[in-house]
Amino acid sequence: MSRVLSMACPHCGSTATCRNTRTLSPLYREVTYQCRNVECGHIWVCGLEAIRTLSPSAIPAPGISIPLSPHIRQRALAAQLALEALDE
């Protein structure tokens, strides 16, 4: 199931819809939007970027590095410290 990526027009506040996307890298995509208000007619490009990981992938791709969110880093650190305590 696909979702329509929409947002509000920055000028008139009407709903705008995604008209096109262009992948520039595995982590970055440009999205072209068009305002649905015919009196406004604004068309613009936004950037869509992967910025942090909330749940690590079970099959991570080589060369892809998305920073871990703070709560994931804390959990990983706590797990590492618990393992080190068991080794002692």
C-alpha positions in Angstrom: 0.0 0.0 0.0 1.5 3.4 -1.0 0.7 6.7 0.7 0.4 10.0 -1.0 3.0 12.4 0.3 1.3 15.7 0.9 2.0 19.0 2.7 0.6 22.4 3.1 1.5 25.1 0.6 3.9 27.6 2.3 2.1 30.5 0.7 -1.6 29.9 0.9 -1.8 26.9 3.3 -3.8 24.7 0.9 -3.0 21.1 0.4 -0.2 20.4 -2.0 0.5 17.1 -3.6 3.6 15.4 -4.7 4.0 15.6 -8.5 7.4 14.0 -8.9 10.4 12.6 -7.0 14.0 12.3 -8.0 16.4 10.1 -6.1 19.8 11.7 -5.7 21.3 9.2 -3.3 20.2 6.2 -1.2 19.6 8.7 1.6 18.3 11.8 -0.2 15.4 12.5 -2.6 14.0 15.7 -4.1 10.2 15.9 -4.1 8.3 18.3 -6.4 5.0 19.7 -4.9 2.2 21.5 -6.5 -0.4 23.5 -4.7 -4.0 22.3 -5.3 -5.4 25.9 -5.0 -5.6 27.0 -8.6 -5.6 30.6 -7.6 -2.2 30.1 -5.9 -0.5 27.6 -8.3 2.8 27.5 -6.4 5.2 24.6 -7.4 8.3 24.0 -5.4 10.9 21.3 -4.6 11.6 19.9 -1.1 14.4 17.7 0.1 13.5 14.4 1.8 16.4 12.9 3.8 17.0 9.9 6.1 18.3 11.7 9.2 18.3 9.1 12.1 17.6 5.5 12.8 14.7 4.6 15.2 15.1 0.8 14.8 18.3 -0.7 13.3 17.9 -2.8 10.1 18.3 -6.5 10.4 19.9 -6.5 7.0 22.0 -3.3 6.8 23.3 -2.3 3.4 27.1 -1.9 3.1 28.1 1.8 2.9 24.9 3.2 4.3 25.3 5.0 7.6 22.3 6.6 9.2 23.0 8.0 12.7 21.2 6.3 15.6 18.6 8.3 17.5 19.7 9.2 21.0 17.4 6.5 22.7 18.9 3.8 20.5 22.4 4.9 21.3 21.6 4.8 25.0 20.2 1.3 24.8 23.2 0.1 22.8 25.6 1.6 25.4 23.6 0.1 28.3 23.7 -3.3 26.6 27.4 -3.0 26.0 28.1 -2.1 29.6 26.0 -5.0 30.8 28.0 -7.4 28.6 31.3 -6.0 29.9 30.0 -6.4 33.5 29.3 -10.1 32.8 32.8 -10.6 31.4 34.4 -9.3 34.6 
